Amino acid sequence: MARTRPTVGRTPLPGAAQPRAPVRGTPLLSAEGAAIVAGGGTFVLVVVIALPVFWGASLPIAGPGSLGQFVAIAAGVIGVLVYIAGRLWPRDGFRPFRTAAGTDGRAQHVSPVDVFDTIAIAVAHGVVALLGWLALGAVLANGFQDATVYFLSAAALAAVACAVTAYVVFLSSVQMDLMRLSTVLAAFVIVGILTSMLSAPDPHWWMLHLSALGMSSSVSSLSFNLTLIVAGVIVTALARYATDVRRLAPESTGTATGQDGARRRRWALLRVRVALILIGVLLAGVGVFPLNVSAVLHNVSAVGMVLTFSLVVFWVRAALPQAPASFFILGYVFFATIVVMLLFYVVGYYVLTATELVAGVVVFSWLIVYLRVSGAATPAPATPAPATTPTGPATPAG
């Protein structure tokens, strides 16, 4: 009977063929490959749709019936669908992003709230794509005044734009976490507000107040109010993940001192969660109730959001004690900035538009920083190691 001799410590003969380790793709390479497929499929689909729509026509760059309008609408729809496809691709549950396992080491189940949050973030990606391409179309139309696009070129340009959108959104979906989502939220708000400002029918809207952008029946007002509503929904969705208490140790374990500390930390996180949810609801309320619809509800939502932010700034230390000291100092500086701006407005030194703009920028900036700090403090989800095979020389039979 043949015996297998041990191979430990053996040196291969010079010139002998060396076995090669199998080449395996990393998760990032796999995601890049899938994103390229998504972009390529989108390109073909848009070409098939755009050619009969554009056939024989010369399209303006921006405006009704333009190439920019077609690209914006198509990219918005594609952004939503591709984001959902990207979340389904890893097959780890239809949730906004992978979260760490619970304290028992088991994966967390997907809840209806996870599904709702994922759809809300998908809509945000779609709206960013829609408004972004609209804004770019307006800029290009201003640079190429009175120019039109032949239908073949229009179909090709539309397909390329939508393919790039699908590629970027798919990668964003697959790699989504709290830190990346903070960037999406910032981009969403900036693009939405700037689009509303650039398309405002009254160029002197700033002489009144920031809320004047949402008071008309124009596309500018729709963009402004929709941005606030969707941003509020995203902030509400983020509150649960930025204050996740499931990764805390159970209160029944450890010493009495440890149990008391865990209990205080849990309540602090829940308190911050409620405050963040309230900020999201009030932010959406500013868009749902424009100033010309209900001045009372609009002002209550705006003032309530700033007051709630002021409370969170002082509550967050107990909820996130491992955060760097600079984060807490930043919150106190932002709070002082809002107080100073309100005093300037009361004495007549600042107009209401400047006060609202600075307060809004301060609140959103702090929320984005908080999301990034909370994401950095969250343990990364465990990724199973890929199976490996021995790469040493083959064992000869004896």
MOHUPE-V570467 format. One line per field, one symbol per residue. phi: phi as a letter, one per 40 degrees, with the letter a starting at -180 (. if undefined). A space follows every 10 residues. Layout:
phi=???
//
This chain:
phi=.cbcccbcgc bcccgccccb cccbccdccc cccccccccc ccdccccccc dcccdgbbbc cbhcgccccc ccccccccdc cccccccccc fbhcbdacbc ccccgccccc bdcdcccccc cccccccccc cccccccccc cccbcgcbbc cccccccccc ccccdccccc ccccccaccc cccccccccc ccccccccbc cbcbccccac cccbcbbccd cccccccccc ccccccccdc ccbccccccd ccbgcccccc cccccccccc cccccccccc ccccccccbd cccacccccc ccccccccdc ccdccccccb cccccccccd cccccccccc cccccccgcb cccccccccc cccccccccc cccccccccc ccbccccbbd bccccccc
//
